[in-house]
Amino acid sequence: MNGKYLLDTNIIISLFAKDSQIHDRIARAEEAFVPCIAIGELYFGAYKSLKREENLTRIDEFALNNTVLPCDTDIAKKYGDIKARNGARS
């Protein structure tokens, strides 16, 4: 399958978990992009995890090897507001 993909946090976690269906689909993509908010969510989870350093390293490597789309202040502000309203559970 060709085309462009915008990967959300759940898809990235599936890639980390070595989900072969997800991996195969993304591998066939023309391009894949990652929003910076998804990277932020991954870091949030990593900082709360028992395998903090391992997960932080994995995220760092993933971010270096993929096209991370920047966000502007308005997006960051909305993200913070939503996260606060949800009690920063995840």
PyMOL commands that place a pseudoatom at each C-alpha (Angstrom):
pseudoatom trace, name=CA, resn=MET, resi=1, chain=A, elem=C, hetatm=0, pos=[0.000, 0.000, 0.000]
pseudoatom trace, name=CA, resn=ASN, resi=2, chain=A, elem=C, hetatm=0, pos=[1.442, 3.308, -1.023]
pseudoatom trace, name=CA, resn=GLY, resi=3, chain=A, elem=C, hetatm=0, pos=[0.620, 6.704, 0.275]
pseudoatom trace, name=CA, resn=LYS, resi=4, chain=A, elem=C, hetatm=0, pos=[1.407, 8.933, 3.162]
pseudoatom trace, name=CA, resn=TYR, resi=5, chain=A, elem=C, hetatm=0, pos=[0.676, 8.094, 6.777]
pseudoatom trace, name=CA, resn=LEU, resi=6, chain=A, elem=C, hetatm=0, pos=[0.351, 10.219, 9.871]
pseudoatom trace, name=CA, resn=LEU, resi=7, chain=A, elem=C, hetatm=0, pos=[1.198, 7.945, 12.787]
pseudoatom trace, name=CA, resn=ASP, resi=8, chain=A, elem=C, hetatm=0, pos=[-0.626, 8.422, 16.060]
pseudoatom trace, name=CA, resn=THR, resi=9, chain=A, elem=C, hetatm=0, pos=[0.583, 7.315, 19.472]
pseudoatom trace, name=CA, resn=ASN, resi=10, chain=A, elem=C, hetatm=0, pos=[-1.283, 3.996, 19.394]
pseudoatom trace, name=CA, resn=ILE, resi=11, chain=A, elem=C, hetatm=0, pos=[0.246, 3.026, 16.064]
pseudoatom trace, name=CA, resn=ILE, resi=12, chain=A, elem=C, hetatm=0, pos=[3.734, 3.901, 17.288]
pseudoatom trace, name=CA, resn=ILE, resi=13, chain=A, elem=C, hetatm=0, pos=[3.198, 1.799, 20.413]
pseudoatom trace, name=CA, resn=SER, resi=14, chain=A, elem=C, hetatm=0, pos=[2.109, -1.070, 18.144]
pseudoatom trace, name=CA, resn=LEU, resi=15, chain=A, elem=C, hetatm=0, pos=[5.326, -0.631, 16.181]
pseudoatom trace, name=CA, resn=PHE, resi=16, chain=A, elem=C, hetatm=0, pos=[7.315, -0.731, 19.422]
pseudoatom trace, name=CA, resn=ALA, resi=17, chain=A, elem=C, hetatm=0, pos=[5.448, -3.931, 20.341]
pseudoatom trace, name=CA, resn=LYS, resi=18, chain=A, elem=C, hetatm=0, pos=[6.539, -5.401, 16.999]
pseudoatom trace, name=CA, resn=ASP, resi=19, chain=A, elem=C, hetatm=0, pos=[3.005, -5.728, 15.589]
pseudoatom trace, name=CA, resn=SER, resi=20, chain=A, elem=C, hetatm=0, pos=[3.817, -7.282, 12.207]
pseudoatom trace, name=CA, resn=GLN, resi=21, chain=A, elem=C, hetatm=0, pos=[0.629, -6.105, 10.474]
pseudoatom trace, name=CA, resn=ILE, resi=22, chain=A, elem=C, hetatm=0, pos=[1.254, -2.495, 11.430]
pseudoatom trace, name=CA, resn=HIS, resi=23, chain=A, elem=C, hetatm=0, pos=[4.959, -2.748, 10.617]
pseudoatom trace, name=CA, resn=ASP, resi=24, chain=A, elem=C, hetatm=0, pos=[4.290, -4.232, 7.173]
pseudoatom trace, name=CA, resn=ARG, resi=25, chain=A, elem=C, hetatm=0, pos=[1.726, -1.580, 6.304]
pseudoatom trace, name=CA, resn=ILE, resi=26, chain=A, elem=C, hetatm=0, pos=[3.975, 1.299, 7.384]
pseudoatom trace, name=CA, resn=ALA, resi=27, chain=A, elem=C, hetatm=0, pos=[6.969, -0.260, 5.590]
pseudoatom trace, name=CA, resn=ARG, resi=28, chain=A, elem=C, hetatm=0, pos=[5.035, -0.070, 2.309]
pseudoatom trace, name=CA, resn=ALA, resi=29, chain=A, elem=C, hetatm=0, pos=[4.094, 3.571, 2.808]
pseudoatom trace, name=CA, resn=GLU, resi=30, chain=A, elem=C, hetatm=0, pos=[5.506, 6.223, 0.534]
pseudoatom trace, name=CA, resn=GLU, resi=31, chain=A, elem=C, hetatm=0, pos=[6.105, 8.426, 3.570]
pseudoatom trace, name=CA, resn=ALA, resi=32, chain=A, elem=C, hetatm=0, pos=[5.220, 8.352, 7.261]
pseudoatom trace, name=CA, resn=PHE, resi=33, chain=A, elem=C, hetatm=0, pos=[4.992, 11.364, 9.525]
pseudoatom trace, name=CA, resn=VAL, resi=34, chain=A, elem=C, hetatm=0, pos=[4.773, 11.682, 13.292]
pseudoatom trace, name=CA, resn=PRO, resi=35, chain=A, elem=C, hetatm=0, pos=[3.131, 14.676, 14.988]
pseudoatom trace, name=CA, resn=CYS, resi=36, chain=A, elem=C, hetatm=0, pos=[5.229, 16.153, 17.781]
pseudoatom trace, name=CA, resn=ILE, resi=37, chain=A, elem=C, hetatm=0, pos=[2.258, 15.691, 20.130]
pseudoatom trace, name=CA, resn=ALA, resi=38, chain=A, elem=C, hetatm=0, pos=[2.532, 11.911, 19.640]
pseudoatom trace, name=CA, resn=ILE, resi=39, chain=A, elem=C, hetatm=0, pos=[6.200, 12.079, 20.612]
pseudoatom trace, name=CA, resn=GLY, resi=40, chain=A, elem=C, hetatm=0, pos=[5.194, 14.080, 23.694]
pseudoatom trace, name=CA, resn=GLU, resi=41, chain=A, elem=C, hetatm=0, pos=[2.639, 11.442, 24.645]
pseudoatom trace, name=CA, resn=LEU, resi=42, chain=A, elem=C, hetatm=0, pos=[5.253, 8.722, 24.266]
pseudoatom trace, name=CA, resn=TYR, resi=43, chain=A, elem=C, hetatm=0, pos=[7.673, 10.626, 26.501]
pseudoatom trace, name=CA, resn=PHE, resi=44, chain=A, elem=C, hetatm=0, pos=[4.884, 11.153, 29.045]
pseudoatom trace, name=CA, resn=GLY, resi=45, chain=A, elem=C, hetatm=0, pos=[4.308, 7.395, 29.177]
pseudoatom trace, name=CA, resn=ALA, resi=46, chain=A, elem=C, hetatm=0, pos=[8.031, 6.649, 29.312]
pseudoatom trace, name=CA, resn=TYR, resi=47, chain=A, elem=C, hetatm=0, pos=[8.593, 8.955, 32.278]
pseudoatom trace, name=CA, resn=LYS, resi=48, chain=A, elem=C, hetatm=0, pos=[5.829, 7.124, 34.145]
pseudoatom trace, name=CA, resn=SER, resi=49, chain=A, elem=C, hetatm=0, pos=[7.042, 3.635, 33.201]
pseudoatom trace, name=CA, resn=LEU, resi=50, chain=A, elem=C, hetatm=0, pos=[9.132, 1.150, 35.122]
pseudoatom trace, name=CA, resn=LYS, resi=51, chain=A, elem=C, hetatm=0, pos=[11.516, 0.855, 32.145]
pseudoatom trace, name=CA, resn=ARG, resi=52, chain=A, elem=C, hetatm=0, pos=[12.104, 4.590, 31.894]
pseudoatom trace, name=CA, resn=GLU, resi=53, chain=A, elem=C, hetatm=0, pos=[15.588, 4.632, 30.334]
pseudoatom trace, name=CA, resn=GLU, resi=54, chain=A, elem=C, hetatm=0, pos=[14.834, 1.832, 27.881]
pseudoatom trace, name=CA, resn=ASN, resi=55, chain=A, elem=C, hetatm=0, pos=[11.656, 3.545, 26.717]
pseudoatom trace, name=CA, resn=LEU, resi=56, chain=A, elem=C, hetatm=0, pos=[13.268, 6.987, 26.511]
pseudoatom trace, name=CA, resn=THR, resi=57, chain=A, elem=C, hetatm=0, pos=[16.048, 5.572, 24.341]
pseudoatom trace, name=CA, resn=ARG, resi=58, chain=A, elem=C, hetatm=0, pos=[13.524, 3.847, 22.090]
pseudoatom trace, name=CA, resn=ILE, resi=59, chain=A, elem=C, hetatm=0, pos=[11.579, 7.093, 21.625]
pseudoatom trace, name=CA, resn=ASP, resi=60, chain=A, elem=C, hetatm=0, pos=[14.756, 9.100, 20.975]
pseudoatom trace, name=CA, resn=GLU, resi=61, chain=A, elem=C, hetatm=0, pos=[15.808, 6.656, 18.251]
pseudoatom trace, name=CA, resn=PHE, resi=62, chain=A, elem=C, hetatm=0, pos=[12.335, 6.577, 16.728]
pseudoatom trace, name=CA, resn=ALA, resi=63, chain=A, elem=C, hetatm=0, pos=[12.180, 10.380, 16.591]
pseudoatom trace, name=CA, resn=LEU, resi=64, chain=A, elem=C, hetatm=0, pos=[15.621, 10.592, 14.968]
pseudoatom trace, name=CA, resn=ASN, resi=65, chain=A, elem=C, hetatm=0, pos=[14.677, 8.074, 12.282]
pseudoatom trace, name=CA, resn=ASN, resi=66, chain=A, elem=C, hetatm=0, pos=[11.286, 9.516, 11.343]
pseudoatom trace, name=CA, resn=THR, resi=67, chain=A, elem=C, hetatm=0, pos=[9.865, 12.801, 10.126]
pseudoatom trace, name=CA, resn=VAL, resi=68, chain=A, elem=C, hetatm=0, pos=[8.459, 14.542, 13.189]
pseudoatom trace, name=CA, resn=LEU, resi=69, chain=A, elem=C, hetatm=0, pos=[6.039, 17.323, 12.322]
pseudoatom trace, name=CA, resn=PRO, resi=70, chain=A, elem=C, hetatm=0, pos=[6.455, 20.428, 14.443]
pseudoatom trace, name=CA, resn=CYS, resi=71, chain=A, elem=C, hetatm=0, pos=[3.571, 22.061, 16.214]
pseudoatom trace, name=CA, resn=ASP, resi=72, chain=A, elem=C, hetatm=0, pos=[2.923, 25.684, 16.918]
pseudoatom trace, name=CA, resn=THR, resi=73, chain=A, elem=C, hetatm=0, pos=[2.053, 27.373, 20.187]
pseudoatom trace, name=CA, resn=ASP, resi=74, chain=A, elem=C, hetatm=0, pos=[-1.692, 27.103, 19.607]
pseudoatom trace, name=CA, resn=ILE, resi=75, chain=A, elem=C, hetatm=0, pos=[-1.466, 23.341, 19.160]
pseudoatom trace, name=CA, resn=ALA, resi=76, chain=A, elem=C, hetatm=0, pos=[0.742, 22.987, 22.220]
pseudoatom trace, name=CA, resn=LYS, resi=77, chain=A, elem=C, hetatm=0, pos=[-1.680, 25.090, 24.273]
pseudoatom trace, name=CA, resn=LYS, resi=78, chain=A, elem=C, hetatm=0, pos=[-4.643, 22.960, 23.224]
pseudoatom trace, name=CA, resn=TYR, resi=79, chain=A, elem=C, hetatm=0, pos=[-2.698, 19.793, 23.998]
pseudoatom trace, name=CA, resn=GLY, resi=80, chain=A, elem=C, hetatm=0, pos=[-1.884, 21.055, 27.478]
pseudoatom trace, name=CA, resn=ASP, resi=81, chain=A, elem=C, hetatm=0, pos=[-5.495, 22.038, 28.112]
pseudoatom trace, name=CA, resn=ILE, resi=82, chain=A, elem=C, hetatm=0, pos=[-6.833, 18.650, 27.018]
pseudoatom trace, name=CA, resn=LYS, resi=83, chain=A, elem=C, hetatm=0, pos=[-4.210, 16.804, 29.043]
pseudoatom trace, name=CA, resn=ALA, resi=84, chain=A, elem=C, hetatm=0, pos=[-5.075, 18.852, 32.135]
pseudoatom trace, name=CA, resn=ARG, resi=85, chain=A, elem=C, hetatm=0, pos=[-8.804, 18.261, 31.712]
pseudoatom trace, name=CA, resn=ASN, resi=86, chain=A, elem=C, hetatm=0, pos=[-8.172, 14.531, 31.527]
pseudoatom trace, name=CA, resn=GLY, resi=87, chain=A, elem=C, hetatm=0, pos=[-6.165, 14.582, 34.728]
pseudoatom trace, name=CA, resn=ALA, resi=88, chain=A, elem=C, hetatm=0, pos=[-2.914, 13.663, 32.957]
pseudoatom trace, name=CA, resn=ARG, resi=89, chain=A, elem=C, hetatm=0, pos=[-3.844, 9.984, 33.198]
pseudoatom trace, name=CA, resn=SER, resi=90, chain=A, elem=C, hetatm=0, pos=[-2.161, 8.935, 30.011]
for i in range(1, 90): cmd.bond("trace and resi %d" % i, "trace and resi %d" % (i + 1))
show_as sticks, trace
zoom trace
